[in-house]
Amino acid sequence: MATPIQRAHLTIADVCSELGVARSTFYDWRAAKKAPRCFKLPNGELRVRRTDLDSWLDSLQEAA
């Protein structure tokens, strides 16, 4: 199993790799407003803050 990337700002490719989903799946989630919060760089590329990804993953946990 790959070691999670520990950078403050992740590319969409990084996020997809860590979650094990296709890029198209991520964009489907984003269109449905179910993806982690992203921000856009001046060059148009998207990034996800590590803290936002971790918070998003925590929000998906079901109560046991």
Secondary structure, DSSP 8 states (H G I E B T S, - for coil): -------SEEEHHHHHHHHT--HHHHHHHHHTT-S---EE-TTS-EEEEHHHHHHHHHHT----
